[in-house]
């Protein structure tokens, strides 16, 4: 066995243990870092060719692995924009360079510009919310993503465009008898505008209805319209009323389609069975809510909750092979597989916890144990090197 080989083997062992100590130090330093994933060192032997008369000592090499797929515990907070993924999936964030990254660190805070950024300064990405269908996503890319921006939600006013008003008109009322009710609607500036509906019986099974905005100025928005009922007191026609659009005090009142299809004419007192109109007055933001499916909603002081965005999630076939980068972020590697996009709660993705953060998955007690092991192993390898050095010195001294 070569004495030089012995010394090289000892150095190889010390380097390997130094690498292990490096990951232990990093893990302990990040034991309180949100979403941090533990690093560990794997050892593999290096074997050199040997002959029958001499043994060539090899060495050891190391590779670093990250326990990215190992979920940490959760800590709960009072901020609704603190997010954690319970299950598989990563948040998609964007840096100032416009590049998208994956992360499990969900300590997001609303910025002055309305975006949500985590503690490392990366912006949460998603899609605009649609009440009719999920946005179309690119499965293997980040196209279509946009920063979640709540800046336009500061004060909201939505004009009324649709509603419903279902009443029971007394069938035993005399011809010429009238009944009244009203609905509150909203103009384009968020002002409430009351529309009064008057029903007048004109014949058996026939009523006339008009709608008037009391003003000022008083405006007829539903001209006299005949409503007919069948012998069973069920409405025949029309099944809806549409108000006339007009302008009042510089604000626009949109045309409002009001569904009356469930109205009836029965032998009972006049009553309003159901009625409402969409739209809302000017309201200020009082908070935000994010549900388990990643729908980001804005809460207003009129108790209205308006969905604005949906948080997108990403996954890969082999999360532990992602490339870690600074900022507790990950990028795709050749070994991780392609990035697949989706939503929380859908197949292959976990749910989103609002008001929670994923803790580091580092066990400090385990790291301290590993540190002691590495220290002892480093010392043992240094003794091998020291012994080889002493034998080399003896060999040199034979010439003296």
Residue, then its C-alpha position, 0 to 999 in steps of 0.5 A: x500500500x502506498x503511503x501517499x495513497x494512505x495520506x490521500x485517503x485520509x484527506x478524502x475522508x476529512x473533506x467528506x466530513x467537512x462537507x457533512x459539517x457544512x450541511x449540518x451548519x446550514x441546517x441548524x442556521x435555517x432551523x427557523x427559516x420558513x419552508x426550508x428543506x433539510x440538506x444532507x450528505x450521502x457518501x460513496x466509495x472510490x475504489x482504485x485498481x489493486x494488484x495481488x501484491x499491493x493494495x491501493x487505497x481509494x477514498x470517499x466522495x460526497x453528494x448533497x441531497x435535499x429533503x424537499x418532498x418532506x413536509x414540515x409542520x405548520x405554525x399558525x399566524x394572524x395574517x390571512x396572506x401567510x400561506x402554506x401548502x398542505x400536501x404536494x405543490x409549490x408556490x410560483x414566485x417571480x423575482x425582479x429579473x422576471x424569472x419564475x421560481x418555485x418555493x414553499x416559503x409562503x410568508x406573503x405581505x401586501x405591498x404598496x403596489x398591491x402585490x404579494x411578496x414573501x420575506x425574500x422579496x419574491x412576488x406571488x403569481x396566479x391568474x385572474x379569477x373567473x366565476x364561470x370557469x377556471x382560467x386556462x393554464x399552460x401545463x408545462x410552462x409559466x405562460x399566462x401567469x401574472x402577479x397577484x395585484x390587489x391595488x385596484x381593490x382599494x375602493x369598489x363600486x359596481x353598477x347594478x345590471x341584474x336582479x330578481x323580484x318574485x311576488x305573490x299578487x292576491x287573486x281575489x283583489x278587485x280590478x283597479x287594486x294596487x300593490x307596491x314594493x321596491x328594490x335598491x339598485x346602484x349607479x356607476x358611482x356606487x350611489x344607491x337608487x331606489x326603484x318602486x314597482x307598482x302592480x295594478x290589477x286590470x282584469x282576471x289573471x292580468x296585472x300591469x306593472x310599472x317601475x319608477x325611480x323616485x328621483x329627483x328627478x322622477x324617472x319611469x324606468x319600467x313602462x306599464x307592462x302587462x303580466x298574465x297568469x294561468x288558471x293555476x296562478x302561475x306566471x305566463x308572461x313576461x318572465x323578466x322586466x328590463x329597466x331603461x338606462x338613464x343618467x342621474x347626477x352625472x352617474x349612469x344607471x345601467x339597464x337592469x334585467x329583473x327576473x320575475x319568473x317565480x311570481x304568482x297570483x294566489x288567494x293570499x295577501x300580497x307578499x314579496x317572496x324573494x328579491x335582490x339586485x346585484x352591484x354594490x355601493x362604494x366600499x373600502x377594503x377591510x381585509x383579504x381572504x384566501x380559501x383552501x383552493x387558492x381563491x384570493x378574495x377582497x373583503x369590503x366594509x359592506x360585508x361583500x367578499x369579491x374573488x379577484x385572483x387564484x393562486x397557481x401551484x406547480x409540481x415536478x415528478x421528483x421534487x428532491x432533485x430540484x435545484x435550490x437557489x438563494x432565497x429558499x427557491x427552487x428551479x427545474x433540473x434535468x433530474x427533477x422532471x418538467x414543471x406541471x401547473x395546476x390548482x390547490x385541491x385538484x389532482x396531484x396538488x395539496x390544499x392551501x392553508x391561510x394564516x399558516x406557514x410551513x416550518x423548516x423540516x430540520x430536526x436540531x437534535x438530529x443535526x447535533x448528533x450528526x455534528x458529533x459524528x462528523x467531528x469524531x470521523x474527521x478526527x479519525x481521518x486526520x489520525x490516518x493522515x498523521x500516521x501516514x505522514x509519520x511513516x513517510x518521515x521514518x522512510x525519509x530518515x532511513x537515508x540518514 
